[in-house]
Amino acid sequence: MTDKLTTASVLAFERKLDPSDAVFHAGHWDDRAQSHAWQPIKLRIKPIRGTISNRLKAKEQDPAKLDAQIEKPNLQTVDVAALPAEVDTLKVQFTLRVLGGAGTPSACNSAAYQAKLRATVQGYVQQHGFGELARRYAANLANGRFLWRNRAGAEQVEVTVEQMQGGQAAHTWSFDALALNTRAVDAINTEAKGLDELGQAIAAGLAGSQHVMLRITAFVRQGAGQEVFPSQELILDQKAQKTDDGVLVKKSKTLYHVDGVAAIHSQKIGNAIRTIDTWYEGAEELGPIAVEPYGSVTTQGKAYRQPKQKLDFYTLLDHWLLKDQVPPAEQKHFVMAVLIRGGVFGDAS
């Protein structure tokens, strides 16, 4: 009699798409070929006098009290980042490592579970390969989704992806990012020139058949002097900080930087790249969401893959491995995408 297979209590996966932070530089759109000489975008501290604009309680809506509130200065000190007044283009650059071994746990304390997991992943790879997932990741590089707010309102956005070998670009693909719709489900599989080839390179990296390092550069024509948007830091215990001039200030908004250069967090870049989940209920209306075990979208405070729907990662994985209930192809893609995302998925109970 064989023991019933159960989920390992220790089960962890390393991420297989490993982006760097994305740093900001500025220059002229017509000088993109010489962008290596562009100036870095530095953060600046700006003191501002705001107005009272928050929602008032009923007892505060008396006209006289509101006038009194408005007379009080709402002083704030914030970080800002902007293009210099004489140039019109933002350059955003980062690298992306694509690692093999997708679906292989970095930690698992059950040999039987690991063997079943290995056989399941091998079955998926033999039947589907990594082509579908890789093409979707490639689409999110091509359409510039990783630019977040910097993409909105831009006049032109050009994305260049270089596959690096020995420190040199062995292959290069260029895309007109604004020609690719980031919202439509069908746009995931757009026929943009070079997208299939880029997807094949990413698939080869996930399969472990070749070393894949990509360098992604986006040029965003915003307009001279326009504000740009690096990541904003979450600081729960905000304390006064000393500026370059030696002045102590307590900032209400702190932006992210790398050695003084405005930047986007690698985690935020990774979130954009894995925004490929169109297999949840309601995707036709909302479009792709980031691959998360419960389909969580924090900006909406909503999880689109509730356990009661039996479309969350844990239910799909457990049914697949422990009960041999093979999910539909699109949900297999979702489970594999979560394993590529990485995380700790053991059964602690």
Secondary structure, 3 states (H helix, E strand, C coil): CCCCCCCCCCEEECCCEEECCEEEEEECHHHHHHHHHCEECECEEEEEEECCCCCCCHHHCCHHHHHHHHHCCEEEEEEECECCCCCCEEEEEEEEEECCCCCCCCEECCHHHHHHHHHHHHHHHHHHCCHHHHHHHHHHHHCCHHHHHHCCCCCEEEEEEEEEECCEEEEEEEEEHHHCCCCCHHHHHCCCCCHHHHHHHHHHHHHCCCCEEEEEEEEEECCCCCECCCCECCCCCCCCEECCCCCEECCCECECEECCEEEECHHHHHHHHCCCECCCCCHHHHCCECCCCCCEECCCCEECCCHHHCCCHHHHHHHHHHCCCCCCHHHHHHHHHHHHHCEECCCCC
